[in-house]
Amino acid sequence: RSGSVAFGGSGTQLMQRTITFPRAFGQLPRVLASVRGENNADTFACTVTNVTSTSFSINILRVDTASGWSQNVRVDWMAFLPEALSQFKATAVDHGIATLGTGTAAVKRVPVSFNRTFSAPPILLMTAHGEPYSDVFALTGTLLGTSGFTCTAKRVDAPANGWGLNLRVHWLALL
């Protein structure tokens, strides 16, 4: 299941919202999400929280300024069960949850291994999954190879701080 939800503008730097799935899942799905803006230079980060079989919450933070925004921001999302990966039209598919845990510094780098070896570096999609707090993280995949990648996470709602929650990253690799 997937969707695109309009969030509109915001008078504050941080916006939180719950998105309901069109149909409930039989178990907890993996959720990937990203923010899509209009033709502006505004920059956003997002973190998914509170995933259930019927919904998830998302924290969106504008990171290029400490103010809100006037554009109509959207969240594009995809939720899937691991056993449904055969529906993707890809040569090879893998998925997983990487535990980054707590962070004592503003940035944390964690190596992540794929469950399989790809014949070439795959396309990598990932979303930060936090606990029910307003923390927001920016993620970057680096050192992407055929057997894994390194996930770099930075807390952007309090950039000088680490974090106490058990941060996880849901990822999907496609070739």
N, C-alpha and C positions, 0 to 999 in steps of 0.2 A: 504494500500500500504506500501511496505517496500523495503529496499535496503541496500546495503553495498557499500560504495564508498572509493576507495583507494586515500589517500592524499599524499602518499610518505613521503619523509623526509622533514626537514625544517632547514634552517640555523638560524632561530630565535626561541625564546621560544614560541611565539604566532603565530598561523596560523588561517586565516579566509577564509571561502569559502561558496559559495552558491550552494545548491543542488536543482535540478529541479525534480519535481514529474514526473513519466512516463505519468500520465494523470492528468488533472486538477480536483480539487474538486469543487463541487457546492457552498461550503462555506468554511470558515476557519477550517482546521482540527486541531486536537491535534497532537503534534509531540513529540515523545520520541526518544532520541538518546544517544549513548554511544560510547566511543573510544575503539578500539581493536588494540592492538599492537602485535608485534612478540614476540619471546621468549627472552625478555629483562626485566630488572627491572625498566625501565622508567615508570613514573606515569603521567597520564594526567587527566585533568578536561575539561568539555565542557559545553557550554551554547548556546542555540538556540535563534536566533533573527529573526526579519523580516519575520514572517510566513505569507504567502499569500496562495491563492488557488492553485498556481502553483509552489511554491518553499519555501525554508527557508534558512537562513544563519546559520552558526555555527562557534563559536569561540573555538579553541582548544588550551590549554595551557599545556606545560610540567611543572609540579609542583615540581619535585624532583631536579631540577637544573635550572640555569638561562640561559642555552644554548639550542640549537636546538636539532635535533635528526636525525639519519641516517636510522632508520628502516622504513618500509612501514606501516605507521599508516593507519587504516581504521576507518570509522564512520559507525556503524550499526544504522539504523533508522527505525521507524515505524510511519506512519501517519494514523489517523483514524477519522471518524466522530462518535460522540456518538451513533447515531442510528444504527451503524453497530456492536455494541458490542455483539449482539446475535450470531455473526459468531465465536466468541471465544468458544472453547470447554472447558468450565469451569462450575463448579457448580454454582458459583456466581461471578458477575463482577460489578465493580463500577469504576467511573472515576471522575475527577474534576480538577479545577484550584484553587490553594491556592495562595492568595496574601500575599507575605511577605513584600511588600512595600519597603521603604528605610531602610537603616541600618546605625546607628551612630557608631557602633562598628564593629570589624572585623568579629564577629560571631553573628548570630541571630537565636533564636529558636522560632518556631511558632507552636502551636497545630493545627492540622487539623482533622476535623471530616468527617467520611465517610457519604454518603447519605443514607446508609443502615447499618444494623448490620449484621456482618458475624457470622457464627457458630463457627469459629476458626480464628485466625489471618491469613490474606491472604498474598499472595506474593505481594510485593509493588515495582512498577517501577515508577521512577520520573525523570524529566529533568527540569533544570532551564531555564526559558524563560525571557530574558532581552529585553531591548530596543536597538536600533541600535548603540551600543557602543561596545568597545572591552573588556568590563568587562567579567570575567569568574568566575564561582562559583562552589565550591564543595558542594554536598548535601549528607546528611546522614539522613535516617529515623530511629528514635528511639521510644521507648515506643509503639511499634506496638501492637495493640490490636484488638478486634473485632469491635470497633466503631471508631477507628481513630489512629493517630500516631503523633509524633512531628517531624517536619522538621527542621533540623539544617543546616544553610547555612553559608558558609565562602567564602568571596571574595578572590580568590587566585592570581589574576594578580597584586594586590596591597594589600598584606595580612595585613598590619598594618592599612588600611583604611576601612571605611564603604563604603556606596554607596548612590548615589542620585537617581538612576533610580528606577522605580516601578517594583521590582522583583516579578515574579510569578513562580509557580511551577506547571507543568502539571503532573498529577499522574494517575496511573492505578493500581487497586487492583483486584487480581484474586484468586479464591479459587477452 
